[in-house]
Amino acid sequence: MTELSRRHLLAGTALAAAGAAGFALPQVATAAAPQSGQQGPGFYRFKVGDYEVTAVNDGTWYRKLDASFVRNAELPDVQKALEAAFLPTDVVPIPFTTLLINTGSKLVALDTGTGGVLTGMAPQSGTYAANLAAAGIDPKTVDAIYISHFHPDHINGIKGKDGGLFFPNASINVPEPEWAFWMDDGNMSRAPEAAQGSFKNARRVFDDIAGKVQRFAPGKEVEPGIMSIAAHGHTPGHTAFSVHSGNKSFLYIADATNNPWLFVRNPTWQAIFDADGNKAAETRKMLLDRAAADKMLTHGYHWPFPASGYITRTASGYELVPKMWSPTL
Amino acid sequence: MTELSRRHLLAGTALAAAGAAGFALPQVATAAAPQSGQQGPGFYRFKVGDYEVTAVNDGTWYRKLDASFVRNAELPDVQKALEAAFLPTDVVPIPFTTLLINTGSKLVALDTGTGGVLTGMAPQSGTYAANLAAAGIDPKTVDAIYISHFHPDHINGIKGKDGGLFFPNASINVPEPEWAFWMDDGNMSRAPEAAQGSFKNARRVFDDIAGKVQRFAPGKEVEPGIMSIAAHGHTPGHTAFSVHSGNKSFLYIADATNNPWLFVRNPTWQAIFDADGNKAAETRKMLLDRAAADKMLTHGYHWPFPASGYITRTASGYELVPKMWSPTL
């Protein structure tokens, strides 16, 4: 057996440089196929009992990492956590992955993505519409939208870029305490500067469709087999959902964690986006404990696409075990 | 905060049953969108320096698990290892994921998949051609094929189902020691019954195209920036490859491990497919050590799609850290 020595790898690198220089003088007669430059479609399907779930990616926000990102951890510790996942330490990747549940009689969207209007901040976001089309889902066939909370990356997709309803035939359902918090002018006037954008954005999305919006109290079944779960803390009305069909269950924790290498592994860490950091951490623990205890397939909005997996307990927190990709449902 | 109690989840299950009963009498006016039943395309792209890599999935073989699968481990320990990955304990999922490297001047295939002819044994295999088409790659544009070893799931794709060359314009390159072993009639006559199929299959694939087949001695650069690495043990001539462009490197270990939750975590375990179990384990350790030491992005043919990740050392073996899915290259 020949040893794979460092010399071989270094030699390879040197030769690669030579190869690159060879671009100008290709040595093959066949025409080179052009590189694609394009990623594959960002959707993934699986069954929960009789229900068919489609996870649809809306891109990733690579947010600059600074000391403010995790309120109660030192920057070098956060960087170490990213390094352990072989990620760069100057940005935090924050993917967006929504869900559509086809119960057989209804097509239900859980959150709606960015609507393509956050590309100024997150140039690699806004791929939802293309991925939904690739998945063969016509927005006209969506019967109901359920919103976890009012942050822009969850509600902006209710409207298309032109301001019209992206899902024209869908009922729009939002958590009552979320509506009460964000649509209250007193709360807006008292909110810090950093939160003003979200208040204004909620008004942009909801003001002219307020009559269509239905509010639900988290904690009840919202559609057959789909339960809403009060999971407040990240925002005052943040809501999770569980899906039950046959003897199978599935848990959508929305933003109860952000990037899992930071907040699943270190559940006491509080992200800058958590309105009530202590309550958010308490909710995170409650949901991850349940996922671990019941071995429930779980989906995090900001987990790496396709964003579903299982949770195990560790000495210091939890570990996400991604669901293995399957070629069939 | 409302508690997510077991009662809620059980209630959900009961309600889901009620929902399922409702199939016969849908309560909504809108027509239900049909469930798709189809998974998304199985291809994934990333860059290695200036090179563009496309991982193309050829499905998964769900092999019945029995005591013979890991030669030197007890069945309950193997089942425990699968359980830790939230996998069933009666089958081992063995995905097939090939690679295509577009160097800018050449399109190089590393292994070719099953050719769709193993569906009797593995009904969820044979998706390579469809996934290659989804990736926008015309087999006619492939300039060169490099084979890691002669097992059917790696060489059968050289020919299509009709027996013709699937990549009509590609040179066909195989490891010299692999050819010497499998194409030798003496070896075939001395081989155990279980290996006869692979010997016969190698003849089926290569006999009528022998004049086209080029043999290379592992340990050298085979294309600009693509190195072959002797990695014998799994088969007598099993060969890995590394890819180097700019200051980036990428390691393709082919079958140096099978299912990672078994053989990355427990590198001394020997799979039934390893011709020389001790040598295979030694090679596995050599390659995984190198991947860990150099923090190289690494691809295993039988790792979960998209089958690339990083390797860290643990107390008892290694851990695969899957590469995070990215919406762009």
Interface residues (C-beta under 8 A of the other chain):
Chain A: M1 T2 E3 L4 R6 H8 L9 A11 G12 T13 L15 A16 A17 A18 G19 A20 G22 F23 P26 Q27 V28 T30 A31 A32 A33 Q35 S36 G37 Q38 Q39 G40 P41 G42 F43 Y44 R45 G49 D50 E52 T54 N57 G59 T60 A84 A85 F86 L87 P93 P95 N102 T103 G104 S105 K106 L107 Q124 T127 A134 A135 G136 I137 D138 T141 V142 D143 N169 P218 G219 E221 E223 P224 G225 M227 I229 A230 A231 H232 G233 A240 S242 V243 H244 S245 G246 N247 S249 K279 E282 T283 M286 L287 R290 D294 K295 P304 F305 P306 G309 Y310 T312 V321 P322 K323 M324 W325 S326 P327 T328 L329
Chain B: M1 T2 E3 L4 R6 H8 L9 A11 G12 T13 L15 A16 A17 A18 G19 A20 G22 F23 P26 Q27 V28 T30 A31 A32 A33 Q35 S36 G37 Q38 Q39 G40 P41 G42 F43 Y44 R45 G49 D50 E52 T54 N57 G59 T60 A84 A85 F86 L87 P93 P95 N102 T103 G104 S105 K106 L107 Q124 T127 A134 A135 G136 I137 D138 T141 V142 D143 N169 P218 G219 E221 E223 P224 G225 M227 I229 A230 A231 H232 G233 A240 S242 V243 H244 S245 G246 N247 S249 K279 E282 T283 M286 L287 R290 D294 K295 P304 F305 P306 Y310 T312 V321 P322 K323 M324 W325 S326 P327 T328 L329
